[in-house]
Amino acid sequence: MSLIVELIKYLMILLIGIYSYYSFRVFSYRKKERQSKAYYGLTTVIFSLHFVGYATLILQMPSVKLLMLYLCEVALFILVLSIYRILYPKLSRLLMRNMLMLLAISFIILTRLSVDEAIRQVSIVACSFLVCLLVPFFIMKLQFLKRFGWIYVLLGIGILMVVLIAGTTTFGATNWLQIMGISTQPSEFVKLLFIFGLAALFKEESSFKRICVISAMAGINVIILVLQRDLGGALIFFVTFVFMLYAATSRLLYLFSGLLGGSVAAIAAYQLFYHVRVRVMAWSDPFQYIDDQGYQITQSLFAIGTGGWFGMGINRGLPTDIPVVESDFIFSAISEELGGLFAICLILIYISCFVMIINIALEQEESFYRLTSIGLAVMFAFQVFLSIGGDIKFIPSTGVTLPLVSQGGSSVFSTILVFMILQGIYIRGRSRKQDNSGNTQEEEYLPDIKTEDFYENENE
């Protein structure tokens, strides 16, 4: 059994390595036939890695429950690929496959950590895809969405205020709300209102007076989140605003001023809030406080170090020793059992998503859709940075989930919603581009990356 687990471990590293390579290599393909072959290959790798991961779990923990969970996940992947492709033939196949690969990794590691949590996560993912089924259509067709900038911003502030007053506290942060017995994190969805609001307001005008008013409204969002002690959320809102402001104005002064202001605010937060000082203290020297504040990060570092480059193998490590491992520190669990190489490839898949989202933004002619895409790209990338950076002690831990991988209903639902909004923007931009050029080909537009310096020329 140990030999089988060991071999499967290396096979999983090989599979995700192949996937991460072609998730970038496909950017250099321009012909429909080559793209189709690449996407077929990526799909095959997703199902293969998913099968191999669950085969390891079932071999070590034989269970009909595990087998049924695996079959349900396979059915979910097939339905998502089929239904979305039928409804939206022009959707971004790369973005969809990257989503499914990240979800496949999530299901495997969550099942290893807790079968019940994995079942719950799969159920939420299935409901999320169902609810978001018409989101691309609405983004494509509802032109009036870009007219309600102030409503988006004010509605978001109102929701955050409700959470601040009536929310429940979990792990020190008052950012959860109980609705009909269901616990949800509204800030995950307010982020979308925030981005839509900024995109709608900046598209109309970017005068200094207007920028000051919008900055004040954005600052209110950040202050409320700080009062909720949701430091990760506050950082994401702030950084997203700064980069959207720069994208709307193209003025480096605003970018550097925003970053400088953020640095000053961080120093002030350190002086004013005890919980901020505790996190910085645990980050600066976790081993000095290993029995208390530094316990979580030290266990994370032990897990990553134990895994090395190739990992311990699924179900062969001790990731459950890390508090809140299934949400905040899932990257550490992946690194321990699947290895550093696997973790690096996982990061490359996130980078592939970011590159594709930026490309979607650059293809948009209307500023509202371009700014919305940029905001979503920054939000997505910075959340990945905060999550992984906290796990590896690059930055203080902020309690942010890893998109599509960590356990968390609000997080995974909002991320799927983000990707479906991007699909709608992508399809809209692609349709307009084809209408203007008169081109009826079905190839997907991808970043025009010059690859001659990285790859040998291939015959087309």
C-alpha positions, -999 to +999 in steps of 0.1 A: +000+000+000+028+024+009+044+018-025+011+026-043+006+058-024+042+068-032+038+062-069+004+080-070+020+110-053+046+113-081+018+107-107-002+136-093+028+159-094+034+149-131-003+155-139-005+190-124+029+198-140+015+189-174-017+209-167+002+241-155+025+239-185-003+238-211-024+263-192+003+288-203+013+270-236-022+274-249-016+312-250+007+307-280-019+288-300-039+308-325-056+281-346-089+265-336-076+230-340-046+234-318-067+251-291-093+224-292-066+197-287-050+216-259-084+220-241-092+183-246-058+175-230-065+198-201-099+183-195-083+148-195-057+158-170-084+173-147-104+140-146-072+119-144-058+139-114-093+138-097-095+100-102-060+093-090-065+115-059-097+097-049-082+063-057-055+070-031-081+079-005-104+050-013-075+025-012-066+037+023-101+043+036-124+019+017-159+034+019-190+035-002-196+070+010-162+081-006-170+063-038-204+080-041-189+113-033-163+108-061-190+098-086-211+129-077-181+151-082-174+136-116-211+141-126-209+177-115-178+183-136-194+167-167-226+187-162-208+220-158-186+214-188-216+203-209-244+227-199-222+259-198-207+250-232-242+244-247-256+277-233-225+297-239-205+283-269-182+313-268-172+311-232-135+311-221-126+274-221-093+281-203-110+300-175-136+272-171-110+245-169-088+263-145-118+266-122-125+229-124-089+220-118-088+242-087-121+226-075-108+191-081-078+198-059-101+213-033-123+183-033-094+159-029-077+177+000-110+185+018-121+149+016-088+139+031-093+164+059-130+158+066-154+138+044-184+157+059-169+191+051-161+179+016-197+168+011-209+202+022-185+219-001-195+199-031-232+207-024-224+244-022-204+243-054-232+225-072-258+250-060-234+279-069-231+267-105-268+263-107-275+298-093-249+314-116-262+296-147-277+328-161-252+353-148-232+354-181-264+361-199-274+390-176-239+405-179-241+402-217-276+416-221-284+440-192-268+473-203-284+492-174-261+475-149-235+502-154-259+530-144-261+524-106-227+532-093-238+551-062-264+525-054-238+497-055-215+515-032-241+526-007-258+492-007-224+476+001-218+501+030-253+494+043-247+456+043-214+460+061-230+482+087-257+456+094-229+430+098-210+453+122-241+458+143-258+424+142-230+400+130-215+372+149-178+369+159-157+340+146-120+338+153-120+374+165-136+389+134-173+401+134-179+394+098-205+367+098-243+370+097-269+344+105-297+343+080-325+317+086-300+295+104-274+298+077-241+314+084-228+336+056-199+361+052-215+391+034-182+409+027-175+382+001-204+396-019-200+432-010-166+430-028-185+426-060-208+455-053-177+476-045-161+467-078-192+473-098-197+506-080-162+519-087-163+508-123-196+526-129-185+558-111-151+560-128-165+554-162-185+586-160-159+610-148-124+610-131-120+646-120-101+654-088-133+663-070-151+631-080-120+610-071-120+626-036-157+617-031-153+582-044-121+577-022-141+588+008-168+562+001-142+535-004-125+546+028-158+540+047-159+504+034-124+498+046-130+515+080-161+493+087-141+462+078-113+473+102-139+478+129-151+443+122-115+432+126-116+417+091-081+428+082-078+406+051-111+420+037-100+456+044-067+450+026-084+435-004-109+464-006-081+490-003-057+475-028-085+469-053-096+505-050-060+518-055-054+498-087-089+506-101-082+543-095-049+539-114-066+520-142-093+547-145-069+577-145-035+563-157-018+585-131+011+570-112+008+597-086-025+582-075-011+547-074+020+556-053+000+580-031-025+552-024+002+527-016+019+552+007-014+560+024-020+523+029+014+519+045+007+548+069-027+533+077-011+499+085+013+515+109-016+534+126-036+501+128-006+485+145-005+512+171-042+513+177-054+477+176-041+450+199-051+421+176-030+436+148+000+437+171-006+401+181-006+390+145+025+409+137+042+395+168+033+360+158+046+366+123+079+382+133+090+354+156+064+326+157+088+301+174+091+324+204+053+321+209+050+286+197+026+276+225+003+305+220+000+332+193+026+315+171+012+280+172-008+282+140+020+296+118+047+273+133+025+242+126+021+255+090+058+259+086+064+224+100+039+210+076+055+227+045+090+217+056+079+181+063+064+178+028+095+190+010+095+190-028+075+157-033+052+156-003+044+128+022+016+114+001-022+117+006-032+107+041+004+103+052+010+137+068-005+155+099-022+186+084-050+184+109-025+196+136-028+231+120-058+250+135-084+260+108-064+241+082-094+235+059-099+272+053-071+295+062-041+271+059-052+247+032-021+256+012+000+242+040-019+209+039-014+206+002+023+214+005+027+187+032+009+158+015+014+167-022+047+185-020+063+218-029+064+211-066+026+205-066+021+237-046+042+257-071+021+243-100-010+253-081+003+289-079+010+288-117-027+279-123-037+309-103-013+330-124-028+316-156-062+327-144-049+362-136-033+365-171-066+354-187-086+379-167-063+408-175-066+398-212-104+399-209-100+434-195-078+446-223-102+433-249-131+455-236-139+487-255-163+501-228-145+514-197-172+499-173-164+463-184-127+470-186-126+484-151-148+457-137-125+430-151-094+448-137-110+451-103-119+414-103-084+405-114-067+425-087-092+412-060-086+376-071-048+378-073-044+398-040-066+373-022-044+344-034-013+364-023-027+371+012-037+335+017-005+318+005+017+346+019+003+341+053+007+304+052+044+305+043+052+334+067+059+359+039+033+383+055+013+382+087-017+359+085-049+377+076-074+348+077-082+349+040-093+318+022-076+304-009-101+310-038-119+278-050-097+256-028-104+265+008-134+253+026-161+280+029-195+284+014-195+322+010-160+322-004-165+295-031-199+309-041-186+344-045-156+332-065-177+311-088-199+342-092-168+363-101-158+338-128-193+337-143-193+375-144-160+374-162-174+348-186-202+372-194-178+401-200-156+378-221-184+365-243-197+401-248-163+413-258-157+384-281-190+388-298-184+424-305-149+418-318-162+392-342-191+414-353-167+443-360-142+421-379-168+399-397-148+369-385-170+339-377-143+315-365-148+299-331-112+302-318-108+317-284-089+350-281-060+347-258-032+371-248-009+379-277+022+366-259+053+364-280+067+329-273+096+327-297+121+333-269+107+305-248+096+278-272+110+264-303+091+273-335+065+247-344+049+241-378+014+254-379 
